[in-house]
Amino acid sequence: MRIIRLTPEARKNILNDLLKRSPNNYGRFEEAVNAIIENVKENGDKALFDYTARFDHFALDASNIRVGRKETEEAYAQVEPAFIEVLKRSAENIRAFHTRQLRTSWFETKEDGTILGMRISPIERAGVYVPGGKAAYPSSLLMNVIPAKVAGVKDIIMTTPPNAEGRIDPGTLVAADIAGVNTIFKAGGAQAVAAMAFGTESVPKVDKITGPGNIFVALAKKAVYGYVSIDSIAGPSEILVLADETARPEYVAADLLSQAEHDEMASAILITTSKELAEQVSEWVDTFVKRLERKEIISKSLEHYGYILLAENMDDAVETANAIASEHLEILTRNPFEVMTRIRNAGAVFLGEYSSEPLGDYYAGPNHILPTNGTARFFSPLNVDDFLKKTSIISYSRNALEKVHEDIELFARREGLTAHENSIRVRFQ
């Protein structure tokens, strides 16, 4: 990996490079995606079936679009029992963590008859998109579905593309059953997103769509936002490691590569105050890459978006970490908890040498659907609140309103909204 001295100019150049990975730069695909969405919106099942035949090479129709219970039972027989138990333990950790996020409705009453409150209730139907084929990730399915279940969403549907024989990855079906998906539809791509957003004869319209996907899925979610809610438009994966001279270089190198293997556009960055560590990490990266199955993807990722930044001090390192606002941030320093208190922007923070990023991907419990491309400055991980809606409750007695009616009338007059003013004044004439 290239080693660069961290200067203001270097930081600016790296931030510009990382921004090139943003989903906002996928514009050349938007016309094709919009055409798919309009076709599904207009023609429903017919368009959905046609696209599935064209892209997935499977003759989809109303009789085979839903995954039956028999298919799920067959999937259990195909997945090794040890992995099924791991899925169950992971699901329990995710459920326990997200249960602590639950909030309840509240009301406040005053002696003058004022009642104010917030009613918190789940959305009615959530739709989860799950990639298929080689990109089958049961872990992401758990992370999307379980927060919705904890929130109390009654109907959770899932779409995922079938293979040419109309089959779904067995691990995906088992994870869906463990997580509590109500109905699974064999459909993928932008057409599946459109089906969930607008509804077809077979696929019901949902209130929110979550889940990762390729460029076409990301752009489809962006296009239907407003008709339904979405979680985010996720960009390529990324990791940033903050380390000092106490870090073990082989651990740092291994953790950087854990994200570089995702995608040629994935980003892996080390910021360190130790020149010796920087050089050792670079050597370990070369050693590990030779052994790993996805070395071609890793090599291209590191070539374009991999950096080892040598900082003068930890203050500069932390400042740069906050500017990058990485999806995953590992802190491998003498006192990681002290450094953590100075971090403002990160999707998830991993503290200490035994808190490697894959722990969060698969098992610990916090959600791994995280903000990317610097959006951790203003976005949060997927959580229970994403599947809840809040309704404000307002009730004033005549006595309570009489105390303030002149204030409200003045406010309305200043904004030129005389009907607003009259709505209040008429009650006291």
C-alpha positions as CSV (number, residue, x, y, z in Angstrom):
1,M,0.0,0.0,0.0
2,R,1.2,3.5,-0.7
3,I,2.3,5.5,2.3
4,I,1.6,9.3,2.1
5,R,2.5,11.9,4.6
6,L,-0.7,13.5,5.9
7,T,-0.8,17.2,4.9
8,P,-3.8,19.5,4.4
9,E,-3.3,19.1,0.6
10,A,-3.1,15.3,0.8
11,R,-6.3,15.2,2.9
12,K,-8.1,17.4,0.4
13,N,-7.1,15.2,-2.5
14,I,-8.1,12.0,-0.7
15,L,-11.5,13.4,0.2
16,N,-12.0,14.3,-3.4
17,D,-11.0,10.8,-4.5
18,L,-13.4,9.2,-2.1
19,L,-16.3,11.4,-3.2
20,K,-15.9,10.0,-6.7
21,R,-17.4,6.8,-5.3
22,S,-20.7,8.4,-4.3
23,P,-23.9,7.0,-5.7
24,N,-24.7,10.5,-6.8
25,N,-22.3,9.9,-9.6
26,Y,-24.3,7.0,-11.1
27,G,-26.2,9.4,-13.4
28,R,-25.5,7.6,-16.6
29,F,-27.7,4.7,-15.5
30,E,-30.6,6.8,-14.4
31,E,-32.4,6.8,-17.7
32,A,-32.5,3.0,-17.9
33,V,-33.6,2.7,-14.3
34,N,-36.4,5.3,-14.7
35,A,-37.7,3.4,-17.7
36,I,-37.9,0.2,-15.7
37,I,-39.7,2.0,-12.9
38,E,-42.3,3.6,-15.2
39,N,-42.9,0.3,-17.0
40,V,-43.6,-1.6,-13.7
41,K,-45.7,1.3,-12.4
42,E,-47.8,1.2,-15.5
43,N,-47.9,-2.5,-16.3
44,G,-47.4,-4.2,-13.0
45,D,-46.8,-8.0,-13.0
46,K,-46.4,-8.1,-16.8
47,A,-43.4,-5.8,-16.7
48,L,-42.0,-7.5,-13.6
49,F,-42.2,-10.9,-15.3
50,D,-40.7,-9.7,-18.5
51,Y,-37.7,-8.1,-16.8
52,T,-37.1,-11.3,-14.8
53,A,-37.1,-13.3,-17.9
54,R,-34.7,-10.9,-19.6
55,F,-32.2,-10.3,-16.7
56,D,-32.5,-13.5,-14.6
57,H,-33.5,-15.9,-17.3
58,F,-36.4,-17.4,-15.4
59,A,-40.0,-17.6,-16.5
60,L,-41.7,-15.9,-13.6
61,D,-45.5,-15.8,-13.3
62,A,-48.2,-15.3,-10.7
63,S,-48.1,-19.0,-9.8
64,N,-44.4,-19.2,-8.9
65,I,-43.4,-15.7,-7.8
66,R,-43.9,-16.5,-4.1
67,V,-41.5,-18.8,-2.2
68,G,-43.5,-21.6,-0.7
69,R,-43.0,-23.3,2.7
70,K,-41.7,-26.4,1.0
71,E,-38.9,-24.4,-0.6
72,T,-37.9,-23.0,2.8
73,E,-38.0,-26.5,4.3
74,E,-35.8,-27.8,1.5
75,A,-33.4,-24.9,2.2
76,Y,-33.0,-26.0,5.8
77,A,-32.0,-29.5,4.5
78,Q,-29.3,-27.9,2.3
79,V,-27.6,-25.6,4.9
80,E,-25.2,-27.2,7.3
81,P,-26.7,-27.4,10.8
82,A,-23.7,-25.5,12.4
83,F,-24.4,-22.5,10.2
84,I,-28.1,-22.5,11.0
85,E,-27.2,-22.4,14.7
86,V,-24.7,-19.5,14.0
87,L,-27.5,-17.6,12.2
88,K,-29.8,-18.1,15.2
89,R,-27.2,-16.8,17.7
90,S,-26.4,-13.9,15.5
91,A,-30.1,-13.1,15.1
92,E,-30.6,-13.2,18.9
93,N,-27.7,-10.7,19.4
94,I,-29.1,-8.4,16.8
95,R,-32.6,-8.6,18.4
96,A,-31.3,-8.0,21.9
97,F,-29.3,-4.9,20.8
98,H,-32.2,-3.4,18.8
99,T,-34.7,-4.1,21.6
100,R,-32.9,-1.5,23.7
101,Q,-33.7,1.1,21.1
102,L,-37.4,0.9,21.6
103,R,-39.2,4.0,22.8
104,T,-42.8,4.4,24.0
105,S,-45.5,7.0,23.3
106,W,-45.7,9.8,25.9
107,F,-48.1,12.4,27.0
108,E,-47.8,15.5,29.2
109,T,-50.8,17.2,30.9
110,K,-51.0,20.6,32.5
111,E,-53.5,22.0,35.0
112,D,-55.0,24.4,32.5
113,G,-56.2,21.5,30.3
114,T,-53.3,21.3,27.9
115,I,-52.4,17.9,26.7
116,L,-49.3,17.4,24.5
117,G,-47.7,14.1,23.4
118,M,-46.1,11.9,20.9
119,R,-47.7,8.7,19.7
120,I,-45.1,6.2,18.4
121,S,-46.3,3.4,16.1
122,P,-44.8,1.1,13.6
123,I,-45.2,1.4,9.8
124,E,-47.7,-1.2,8.4
125,R,-45.6,-2.9,5.8
126,A,-41.8,-3.0,5.2
127,G,-40.1,-4.3,2.1
128,V,-36.5,-5.7,2.2
129,Y,-34.4,-6.1,-0.9
130,V,-31.9,-8.9,-0.7
131,P,-29.2,-9.4,-3.4
132,G,-29.0,-12.8,-5.1
133,G,-26.5,-14.9,-7.0
134,K,-22.9,-14.6,-5.9
135,A,-23.8,-11.6,-3.7
136,A,-26.0,-13.6,-1.2
137,Y,-25.5,-12.1,2.2
138,P,-27.7,-13.6,4.9
139,S,-26.1,-11.3,7.5
140,S,-27.6,-8.2,5.7
141,L,-31.0,-9.9,5.7
142,L,-30.9,-10.3,9.5
143,M,-29.8,-6.7,9.9
144,N,-32.7,-5.3,7.8
145,V,-35.5,-7.5,9.0
146,I,-34.9,-7.8,12.8
147,P,-35.1,-4.1,13.6
148,A,-38.4,-4.0,11.7
149,K,-39.7,-6.9,13.7
150,V,-38.6,-5.3,17.0
151,A,-40.4,-2.1,15.9
152,G,-43.6,-4.1,15.6
153,V,-44.0,-4.0,11.8
154,K,-46.7,-6.7,11.1
155,D,-46.0,-7.4,7.5
156,I,-42.4,-7.7,6.2
157,I,-42.0,-8.7,2.6
158,M,-38.8,-9.6,0.8
159,T,-37.7,-9.5,-2.8
160,T,-34.6,-11.4,-4.1
161,P,-33.7,-12.4,-7.6
162,P,-34.0,-16.1,-8.6
163,N,-31.5,-18.1,-10.6
164,A,-32.3,-19.5,-14.0
165,E,-34.0,-22.5,-12.3
166,G,-36.1,-20.2,-10.1
167,R,-34.2,-21.1,-7.0
168,I,-33.2,-18.8,-4.1
169,D,-29.9,-19.2,-2.2
170,P,-30.7,-21.7,0.7
171,G,-28.8,-19.6,3.3
172,T,-31.0,-16.6,2.3
173,L,-34.2,-18.6,2.8
174,V,-33.1,-19.9,6.2
175,A,-32.1,-16.5,7.4
176,A,-35.4,-15.0,6.2
177,D,-37.3,-17.7,8.2
178,I,-35.2,-17.1,11.3
179,A,-35.6,-13.3,11.0
180,G,-39.4,-13.5,10.5
181,V,-40.1,-12.5,6.9
182,N,-43.8,-12.9,6.1
183,T,-43.6,-13.3,2.3
184,I,-40.7,-13.8,-0.1
185,F,-41.0,-12.8,-3.8
186,K,-38.7,-14.0,-6.5
187,A,-37.8,-10.7,-8.1
188,G,-34.7,-8.6,-8.3
189,G,-33.1,-5.4,-9.6
190,A,-34.8,-2.1,-10.2
191,Q,-38.0,-3.8,-11.2
192,A,-38.4,-5.4,-7.7
193,V,-37.8,-2.0,-6.1
194,A,-40.5,-0.5,-8.3
195,A,-42.9,-3.4,-7.5
196,M,-42.6,-2.7,-3.8
197,A,-42.9,1.0,-4.2
198,F,-46.0,1.0,-6.3
199,G,-47.5,-2.5,-6.0
200,T,-48.4,-5.0,-8.7
201,E,-51.0,-7.7,-8.9
202,S,-48.7,-10.0,-7.0
203,V,-46.5,-7.8,-4.9
204,P,-48.1,-5.5,-2.4
205,K,-47.1,-1.8,-2.0
206,V,-44.9,-1.2,1.0
207,D,-44.3,1.9,3.2
208,K,-40.5,1.6,3.4
209,I,-37.8,-0.2,1.3
210,T,-34.5,-1.2,2.9
211,G,-31.6,-3.3,1.8
212,P,-28.4,-3.2,-0.3
213,G,-28.1,-3.8,-4.0
214,N,-26.1,-2.9,-7.1
215,I,-26.1,0.4,-8.9
216,F,-29.5,-0.2,-10.5
217,V,-31.1,-1.0,-7.1
218,A,-29.5,2.0,-5.5
219,L,-30.8,4.3,-8.2
220,A,-34.2,2.7,-8.1
221,K,-34.5,3.4,-4.4
222,K,-33.4,7.0,-5.0
223,A,-36.1,7.4,-7.7
224,V,-39.0,6.0,-5.6
225,Y,-38.1,8.0,-2.5
226,G,-41.1,10.1,-1.7
227,Y,-43.6,7.5,-2.9
228,V,-42.1,5.3,-0.1
229,S,-39.4,5.8,2.5
230,I,-36.0,4.2,2.0
231,D,-33.1,3.5,4.4
232,S,-30.3,5.1,2.3
233,I,-28.5,5.0,-1.0
234,A,-25.5,3.1,0.0
235,G,-22.1,3.5,-1.7
236,P,-19.2,1.1,-1.7
237,S,-17.9,-0.2,1.6
238,E,-15.1,1.5,3.5
239,I,-12.9,1.1,6.6
240,L,-10.6,3.6,8.4
241,V,-8.1,2.4,11.0
242,L,-6.6,4.9,13.6
243,A,-3.5,3.3,15.0
244,D,-0.4,4.3,17.0
245,E,2.9,2.4,17.6
246,T,1.1,-0.1,20.0
247,A,-1.0,-1.6,17.2
248,R,-0.1,-5.0,15.8
249,P,0.6,-4.5,12.1
250,E,-0.7,-7.9,11.0
251,Y,-4.1,-7.1,12.7
252,V,-4.3,-3.7,11.0
253,A,-3.4,-5.2,7.6
254,A,-6.0,-8.0,7.9
255,D,-8.7,-5.6,8.9
256,L,-8.0,-3.2,6.0
257,L,-8.3,-6.1,3.6
258,S,-11.6,-7.3,5.2
259,Q,-13.3,-4.3,3.5
260,A,-11.1,-4.1,0.3
261,E,-12.4,-7.5,-0.7
262,H,-16.0,-6.3,-1.0
263,D,-15.6,-4.2,-4.2
264,E,-13.1,-2.7,-6.5
265,M,-14.5,0.7,-5.3
266,A,-14.2,-0.1,-1.6
267,S,-11.9,2.1,0.5
268,A,-9.3,1.0,3.1
269,I,-7.4,3.7,4.9
270,L,-4.9,3.6,7.8
271,I,-4.0,6.8,9.6
272,T,-1.1,6.3,12.0
273,T,1.5,8.3,13.9
274,S,4.1,5.6,13.5
275,K,6.3,5.4,10.4
276,E,7.5,1.9,11.5
277,L,3.9,0.7,11.8
278,A,3.0,2.1,8.4
279,E,5.9,0.2,6.7
280,Q,5.1,-3.0,8.5
281,V,1.4,-2.8,7.6
282,S,2.2,-2.3,4.0
283,E,4.4,-5.4,4.1
284,W,1.7,-7.5,5.8
285,V,-0.9,-6.3,3.2
286,D,1.4,-7.7,0.4
287,T,1.8,-11.0,2.3
288,F,-2.0,-11.5,3.0
289,V,-3.1,-10.5,-0.5
290,K,-1.2,-13.4,-2.0
291,R,-3.1,-15.8,0.1
292,L,-6.7,-14.4,-0.3
293,E,-9.2,-15.7,-2.8
294,R,-10.4,-12.2,-4.0
295,K,-7.0,-10.8,-4.5
296,E,-7.8,-9.2,-7.9
297,I,-10.7,-7.2,-6.4
298,I,-8.5,-6.4,-3.3
299,S,-5.6,-5.2,-5.5
300,K,-7.8,-2.9,-7.6
301,S,-9.5,-1.5,-4.5
302,L,-6.2,-0.7,-2.8
303,E,-4.7,0.7,-6.0
304,H,-7.6,3.3,-6.3
305,Y,-8.8,3.9,-2.8
306,G,-6.2,2.4,-0.4
307,Y,-4.0,4.7,1.6
308,I,-1.6,4.6,4.6
309,L,-1.5,8.2,5.9
310,L,1.4,9.1,8.2
311,A,0.2,11.8,10.7
312,E,2.4,14.1,12.8
313,N,0.3,13.5,15.8
314,M,-3.0,12.0,17.0
315,D,-4.8,15.3,16.8
316,D,-4.2,15.5,13.1
317,A,-5.2,11.8,12.7
318,V,-8.5,12.3,14.5
319,E,-9.3,15.5,12.6
320,T,-8.8,13.6,9.3
321,A,-10.9,10.7,10.5
322,N,-13.7,13.1,11.3
323,A,-13.4,14.7,7.9
324,I,-13.6,11.3,6.1
325,A,-16.5,10.1,8.3
326,S,-15.9,6.5,7.5
327,E,-18.5,3.8,7.5
328,H,-16.3,1.6,9.8
329,L,-13.7,3.1,12.1
330,E,-11.3,0.9,14.1
331,I,-9.3,2.5,16.9
332,L,-6.1,0.5,17.7
333,T,-4.2,2.8,20.1
334,R,-2.8,2.7,23.6
335,N,-6.1,4.1,24.9
336,P,-8.8,3.6,22.3
337,F,-11.6,4.8,24.6
338,E,-10.0,8.2,25.1
339,V,-9.5,8.6,21.3
340,M,-13.2,7.5,20.8
341,T,-14.4,10.5,22.8
342,R,-13.0,12.8,20.1
343,I,-14.6,11.0,17.2
344,R,-17.7,12.9,15.9
345,N,-18.3,11.2,12.6
346,A,-18.4,7.4,12.0
347,G,-21.0,4.8,11.1
348,A,-19.7,2.3,13.7
349,V,-16.6,2.5,16.0
350,F,-14.6,-0.6,16.9
351,L,-12.4,-0.3,19.9
352,G,-9.3,-2.4,20.6
353,E,-7.4,-5.2,18.8
354,Y,-10.1,-7.8,19.5
355,S,-12.9,-5.8,18.0
356,S,-12.3,-6.4,14.4
357,E,-14.8,-5.1,11.8
358,P,-16.3,-8.5,10.8
359,L,-17.4,-8.8,14.4
360,G,-19.9,-6.1,13.7
361,D,-20.7,-7.4,10.2
362,Y,-21.9,-10.8,11.5
363,Y,-22.4,-11.2,15.2
364,A,-22.1,-8.5,17.9
365,G,-25.6,-7.1,17.4
366,P,-25.3,-3.4,16.3
367,N,-26.6,-2.9,12.8
368,H,-24.1,-3.2,9.9
369,I,-26.3,-1.2,7.5
370,L,-24.2,2.0,7.9
371,P,-23.8,5.4,6.3
372,T,-21.1,5.6,3.6
373,N,-19.3,8.2,1.6
374,G,-19.0,10.7,4.4
375,T,-22.7,10.6,5.2
376,A,-21.9,9.6,8.8
377,R,-21.7,13.3,9.3
378,F,-25.5,13.4,9.3
379,F,-26.9,9.8,8.9
380,S,-27.1,7.0,11.4
381,P,-27.0,3.2,11.2
382,L,-30.3,1.4,10.4
383,N,-32.2,1.1,13.6
384,V,-35.6,0.5,15.1
385,D,-36.6,4.2,14.6
386,D,-36.4,3.7,10.9
387,F,-39.5,1.5,11.1
388,L,-41.5,3.7,13.5
389,K,-43.5,6.9,12.8
390,K,-44.2,9.6,15.3
391,T,-47.6,11.4,15.5
392,S,-47.9,14.6,17.5
393,I,-50.8,14.9,19.8
394,I,-52.3,18.3,20.8
395,S,-55.3,19.0,22.9
396,Y,-56.1,22.5,24.5
397,S,-59.0,23.4,26.7
398,R,-60.8,26.7,26.1
399,N,-59.0,28.0,29.2
400,A,-55.6,27.0,27.9
401,L,-56.2,28.5,24.4
402,E,-57.7,31.7,25.8
403,K,-54.3,32.5,27.5
404,V,-52.5,32.4,24.2
405,H,-55.0,33.2,21.4
406,E,-53.8,36.7,20.9
407,D,-50.2,35.5,20.4
408,I,-51.3,33.1,17.7
409,E,-53.4,35.6,16.0
410,L,-50.5,38.1,15.9
411,F,-48.2,35.4,14.5
412,A,-50.8,34.6,11.7
413,R,-51.2,38.3,10.8
414,R,-47.5,38.8,10.5
415,E,-47.4,35.9,8.0
416,G,-50.3,37.2,6.1
417,L,-52.5,34.2,6.8
418,T,-55.8,35.8,7.8
419,A,-57.7,32.5,7.7
420,H,-55.3,31.1,10.3
421,E,-56.0,34.2,12.4
422,N,-59.7,33.8,12.0
423,S,-59.6,30.1,13.0
424,I,-58.4,31.1,16.4
425,R,-60.3,34.5,16.8
426,V,-63.7,33.1,16.0
427,R,-63.6,31.0,19.1
428,F,-63.4,34.1,21.3
429,Q,-65.8,36.5,19.6
